[in-house]
């Protein structure tokens, strides 16, 4: 009777053996997931925002101005003209 790989106690990442390739593993308990997140991450965020602000902001501002002006004109056109109804009783 042939034993399967799961019965041999192998985990999913260890099912195959590859020759000639060296792999290194670091325990998740030894990793520092947020190492330098505040000291390096926050200045990097501000630098990226400052670099892209003048590329991204003008189209958004133009779009906002076009939208608000169109909304004003639309509201004006949707109003009834009071002079059209002055003779009605």
PyMOL commands that set and color helices and strands:
alter all, ss='L'
color gray80, all
select helices_A, chain A and resi 12-14+37-78+82-85
alter helices_A, ss='H'
color red, helices_A
deselect
rebuild
show_as cartoon
